[in-house]
């Protein structure tokens, strides 16, 4: 019955079988339920507030079966977390925590995952770990503070502003993170800095021409290779799409800068 006296209907999702002795060995809750002073005498017990799939995963853990976590959503993992806590199965809790720390993240889903974590504050260890994973992903994907800021701005009006700001703050304050820029490969991004060393030009690095007189001014070219002896860099022309050799300096002036954003 609900608090206002209305009848609450329950639906049976399915039935699974297990050995009482084995369940009692893994869970003190099952041990008390099956073998305690007020033990359950019925052969079938009702389990509420979970899904059939999640309960089956808990039993798979108890029976040392392989659990296919690849297709399990973060929400479904939290359902398993709820069961692990309810039945005091510490090993299962650790297993789900490990799986959540390795959940596949993208710039498109990281806020959604973090938002789910923030909703389950009743599991602080799990949710804190998942939020840290999301923050580390942002830190290693969006290298500069400017990129983090642009990411936050892009979420304006999405309804996820609070969790976005919280996650960006976590990413900016992560200790011991030594992320490198995906373009210049430096911990301190060299965006817009003049290129003065060919050894610091990895293949694929994006450059812009710094001299306004050049036809390439304002366009982005990608590094193919460098020639230390001739002091030249081979680039993919942003105009023709062909590979072109350019000197690092023209009339003694550096003519390229990093384009990391």
NORGI-V64511 format. One record per residue. N is the residue number from 0. PSI is psi in radians with two decimals (none if undefined). BURIAL is # if it has 9 or more other ideal C-beta (glycine too) atoms within 8 Angstrom, else .. Layout:
n: [N:N]
psi: [PSI:PSI]
burial: [BURIAL:BURIAL]
This chain:
n: [0:1:2:3:4:5:6:7:8:9:10:11:12:13:14:15:16:17:18:19:20:21:22:23:24:25:26:27:28:29:30:31:32:33:34:35:36:37:38:39:40:41:42:43:44:45:46:47:48:49:50:51:52:53:54:55:56:57:58:59:60:61:62:63:64:65:66:67:68:69:70:71:72:73:74:75:76:77:78:79:80:81:82:83:84:85:86:87:88:89:90:91:92:93:94:95:96:97:98:99:100:101:102:103:104:105:106:107:108:109:110:111:112:113:114:115:116:117:118:119:120:121:122:123:124:125:126:127:128:129:130:131:132:133:134:135:136:137:138:139:140:141:142:143:144:145:146:147:148:149:150:151:152:153:154:155:156:157:158:159:160:161:162:163:164:165:166:167:168:169:170:171:172:173:174:175:176:177:178:179:180:181:182:183:184:185:186:187:188:189:190:191:192:193:194:195:196:197:198:199:200:201:202:203:204:205:206:207:208:209:210:211:212:213:214:215:216:217:218:219:220:221:222:223:224:225:226:227:228:229:230:231:232:233:234:235:236:237:238:239:240:241:242:243:244:245:246:247:248:249:250:251:252:253:254:255:256:257:258:259:260]
psi: [2.53:3.03:-0.51:0.17:-0.07:2.60:2.27:2.09:2.41:2.56:2.44:2.09:-0.39:-3.08:2.37:2.66:2.54:2.82:2.20:-0.71:-0.79:-0.74:-0.67:-0.55:-0.61:-0.51:2.14:-0.43:-0.81:-0.64:-0.79:-0.67:-0.64:-0.52:0.08:-3.14:-0.58:0.86:2.69:2.25:-0.28:2.64:-0.39:2.20:2.63:2.26:2.16:2.88:0.83:3.09:2.77:-0.71:-0.71:-0.72:-0.65:-0.63:-0.64:-0.75:-0.64:-0.69:-0.80:-0.69:0.23:0.60:2.67:2.22:2.17:1.66:-0.25:-0.62:0.21:2.17:2.88:-0.70:-0.73:-0.62:-0.67:-0.53:-0.67:-0.67:-0.75:-0.73:-0.73:-0.67:-0.74:-0.71:0.15:0.83:1.57:-0.72:-0.67:-0.68:-0.76:-0.66:-0.79:-0.68:-0.77:-0.72:-0.67:-0.60:-0.34:0.32:2.50:2.14:2.51:2.93:-0.37:-0.52:-0.10:-0.64:-0.69:-0.76:-0.78:-0.65:-0.69:-0.78:-0.70:-0.38:-0.32:0.99:-0.22:-0.19:1.23:-0.68:-0.80:-0.87:-0.68:-0.72:-0.72:-0.69:-0.66:-0.69:-0.72:-0.72:-0.71:-0.65:-0.81:-0.71:-0.64:-0.24:-0.73:1.68:-0.85:2.81:-0.59:-0.70:-0.69:-0.71:-0.78:-0.65:-0.76:-0.76:-0.64:-0.34:0.04:2.30:0.05:-0.23:-0.03:0.49:-0.75:-0.86:-0.54:-0.84:-0.70:-0.75:-0.73:-0.70:-0.74:-0.77:-0.73:-0.49:0.19:2.21:2.60:0.27:2.20:1.06:2.60:2.64:2.38:-0.23:-1.05:-0.20:0.46:2.56:-0.77:1.84:2.41:0.35:2.25:0.02:2.57:2.47:2.08:0.11:2.00:-0.46:-0.27:0.50:1.54:2.65:2.38:-0.20:2.35:2.31:2.75:2.58:2.30:-0.14:2.22:-0.36:-0.32:2.56:-0.39:0.00:2.27:-0.05:2.84:2.30:2.56:2.40:2.34:-0.88:3.00:2.72:1.79:-0.65:-0.76:-0.10:0.80:2.80:2.34:2.19:2.74:2.02:2.27:-0.13:-0.93:-0.33:0.05:2.81:2.30:2.41:2.25:2.44:2.55:-0.56:2.60:2.10:0.65:-0.01:2.35:2.35:0.13:2.59:2.71:2.45:1.48:-0.13:none]
burial: [.:.:.:.:.:.:.:.:.:.:.:.:.:.:.:.:.:#:.:#:.:#:#:#:.:#:#:.:#:#:#:#:#:#:.:.:.:.:#:.:.:.:.:.:.:.:.:.:.:#:.:#:.:#:#:#:#:#:#:#:#:#:.:.:.:.:.:.:.:.:.:#:.:#:.:#:#:#:#:#:#:#:#:#:#:.:#:.:#:.:.:#:#:.:#:#:#:.:#:#:#:.:#:.:#:.:.:.:#:#:#:.:#:#:#:#:#:#:.:#:.:.:#:.:.:#:#:.:#:#:#:#:#:#:#:#:#:#:#:.:.:#:#:#:.:.:#:#:#:#:#:#:.:.:#:.:.:.:.:#:#:.:#:#:#:#:#:#:.:#:#:#:.:#:.:.:.:.:.:.:#:.:#:#:#:#:.:.:#:#:#:.:.:.:#:.:.:#:.:#:#:.:.:.:#:#:#:#:#:#:#:.:.:.:.:#:#:.:#:.:#:#:#:.:.:#:#:.:.:.:#:#:#:#:#:#:#:.:.:.:.:.:.:#:#:#:#:#:#:.:.:.:.:#:#:#:#:#:#:#:.]
